[in-house]
Amino acid sequence: MQYPAPIAKLMEGFMKLPGIGPKTASRLAFYVLEMKEDDVLEFARSLVHAKRDLMYCSQCHHITDVDPCRICEDTSRDQTVICVVQDAKDVIAMEKMREYNGLYHVLHGAISPMDGIGPEDIYVAELIKRLQENENIQEVIIATNSTIEGEATAMYISRLMKPTGIKTTRIAHGLPIGGDLEYADEVTLSKALEGRREI
């Protein structure tokens, strides 16, 4: 069936989003048609503002509407620790936990030779420069994802960190709370054993 051109165009727009196929795009497009015009305009304005008004912090590369970001500007945070994460979403996840009170550095990706992504394609050089310029940093926590790419990135950064003398740690990986051993894969079990501690 042929959709009218405006609906087809809207569906095309929705299908550019991750995880949205033709059926979901169709549902969303028809839902938008049922919305009040003011709500549709507000939604459109929100999309435009998010794209135009957000930038990357010049220090940590987290998404922000002010530069430097509020985390980097917050003098009550521990200025001696930097947590290195892959994406801006990881900063938000860490902040929700309310356990970590240091600074961040967002790489915007991970080393993945299969995808043609090398260290020069993510913010590794900026991390090293930041550490050279700030003598207060005593520890770098590497909190990249527990994937092959995340592990490769963590190993690469840890090698770069060795000559600096700055303490470099890796977040623990292993079994989640409530997880059963029988359902865990080999890598998860291996990481859980490596990260064991005395009780």
PyMOL commands that set and color helices and strands:
alter all, ss='L'
color gray80, all
select helices_A, chain A and resi 5-15+22-34+37-53+70-73+88-97+113-115+119-121+124-133+148-164+181-183+186-194
alter helices_A, ss='H'
color red, helices_A
select strands_A, chain A and resi 55-56+63-64+81-85+103-106+139-142+167-170
alter strands_A, ss='S'
color yellow, strands_A
deselect
rebuild
show_as cartoon
